[in-house]
Amino acid sequence: MTDSTRRSKLEITLAVLKAVDEGETKPTKIMYATNMSWNLTQRVFSDLVEQGLLYVEEVQGSGRSTKRYHLTEKGQNVLEYFEGARALLKI
């Protein structure tokens, strides 16, 4: 992969926000939807939760706790803003 085909941090962030907005809440499903490695996915989740764009829901089931990620209002606003900008710029 060359540098010209690598995604920026912004593109990765928007891809994660969009996947969650489209209904993916499980970490592994989001990882596959955004075509990222597990380590990168974990770092991005941490950053987005810290920035208040996502929140984590701990779900108890089958004897263990699992995480689900959801958009916050701020995350929804960021996604709408950048999708609107992309539409205006036709990128």
Secondary structure as UniProt FT lines:
FT   HELIX           3..5
FT   HELIX           9..21
FT   TURN            22..23
FT   HELIX           27..34
FT   HELIX           38..50
FT   TURN            51..52
FT   STRAND          54..61
FT   TURN            62..63
FT   STRAND          64..71
FT   HELIX           73..89
//
